[in-house]
Amino acid sequence: MSLLTIGTLAFDSIHTPFGKKERVLGGSCTYVSYAASYFTDKINLVSIVGGDFPEEELDNLRNIGVNLNGLEIKRDGKTFFWEGKYHLNMISRDTLVTDLNVLDDFNPVLPESFKTSEFVMLGNLTPSLQEQVLDQLTNPDVFIALDTMNFWMDIAMEKLLEVIRRVDVLVINDEEARQLSGEFALTRAADKILTMGPKFLIIKKGEHGSLLFYESKIFFAPGLPLAEVKDPTGAGDTFAGGFMGYLSKTGDTSFENMKRAIIYGSAMASFCVQEFSLEGIKNLSREAIDKRVKKFSEIVDFNLV
Amino acid sequence: MSLLTIGTLAFDSIHTPFGKKERVLGGSCTYVSYAASYFTDKINLVSIVGGDFPEEELDNLRNIGVNLNGLEIKRDGKTFFWEGKYHLNMISRDTLVTDLNVLDDFNPVLPESFKTSEFVMLGNLTPSLQEQVLDQLTNPDVFIALDTMNFWMDIAMEKLLEVIRRVDVLVINDEEARQLSGEFALTRAADKILTMGPKFLIIKKGEHGSLLFYESKIFFAPGLPLAEVKDPTGAGDTFAGGFMGYLSKTGDTSFENMKRAIIYGSAMASFCVQEFSLEGIKNLSREAIDKRVKKFSEIVDFNLV
């Protein structure tokens, strides 16, 4: 089934304690697309870039099965740019530069064929842009995942709540779940958030794994301890891409299959952080992915007898 | 098989965002003993208290199977006292008062019958006191778990390393593992620490669960998301008590059984933090423990196919 990804294509400059990369490929749609491409080749992308975006990278996206009919190219504009510096813990970071550039004019208009997509990964954008996308979807059985961040809770909570009401799964991190709910304990936060509209809630805890909440059930996907983390940029989007890609492939949104999808998402994210930019999730073999997924299974395996 | 616990009996005054308790029962031996008592009634305790320690609490310990022949009671002294205040996250805390009192004179001398204990939980004390205990053990097949803290790494690293060399499993938290190894990534930290002597390493990550390292294998025990955490004091000792209690009961230190022991330890710790002081782990039913352990199994359960 087809997966619609809406968000950014970007250039990132990334400083970590272990190195620096200038103007490498980034953006939520990029990470989502590469991660999802291992599960589906029906990826519909809606984003905006400037004339400086390399034709070669567009070809690369086409080659992994991404339909770019929803990509606006502003020849006289510049692509969204972000520069950030990670702290020694490789979790917290300082944003050094955010140049919205063409993103400032982003007006997501879905091509007709995209409106019936079965799965939608609605990336972190202003809640009103997210709403504009939701208004264009026509498939009554569409399954929508939403990403957002603290910033929108601070300045546009009301609109954000309207958007959250209309999605199937909210994918946020622990601090965002706490802010959104006003509850510190994640189970209480989840209880509250599940009354706001979404049927499922995923709380990402970075290296500590993630939690899936559904009705009164909880699933805990472990974080895989890694010897080397080079660049955490895009890990959340890669997780979402693997997760939604797996759901698109299987077309099954039962709790049991959501668990598997989260493990696949976690596996993709674990590849992502091991290299800079998209390097960790380009050109992976099926075998490498299956092997990584198996590690997630082995690491939590125990028998009570 | 018998479990020797060496450490503190204490009074704690605990401030949390949700309440305050004055001079309640605490100390590592206390938490270890109560947690282990659900698995074994052969607990040998070595500690020191003052004349102010209630006879009733000693009776309570005797009633759960604790042999107090190794407890020194200094009639004219006062019991170790700790006062601390937890931050809103219920993880970090400030120590307000540490009155060593009789602990300053602690000279752990093992009764003859204790020296052959099969399992030893060596609590967080000065490395030279820990060494003194090790020197008294006579069972060639003894299995020793060691707790320690950053403080000893700062002021007595050399002696601490001598002690670490002689134990079977080191039980520390993530920050301690990083400081001890000089490595940030926990897998690298574990690789280094496993060359320092211990066959097994357990890294506790609080609410995020714990990791067991053995040779090149890793086991990840999840943290159980709890709706309410009232008092984290003693959670680490309770974990250790459940863990070592389960090992003492089964007498099996294979990797597979260590995993089960960690799950039992985690379950006991999850009860501990739900109430102040020892209240959460007193008077638990077998059924309640089994049910809690099953939750740890369910929360990470998924099938790949």
Interface residues (C-beta under 8 A of the other chain):
Chain A: L88 N89 M90 F184 A185 L186 T187 R188 K205 H208 G209 L211 I218 F219 F220 A221 P222 G223 P225 L226 A227 E228 V229 E256 K259 R260 I263 V293 K294 S297 I299 V300 D301 F302 N303 L304
Chain B: L88 N89 M90 F184 A185 L186 T187 R188 K205 H208 G209 L211 I218 F219 F220 A221 P222 G223 P225 L226 A227 E228 V229 E256 K259 R260 I263 V293 K294 S297 I299 V300 D301 F302 N303 L304
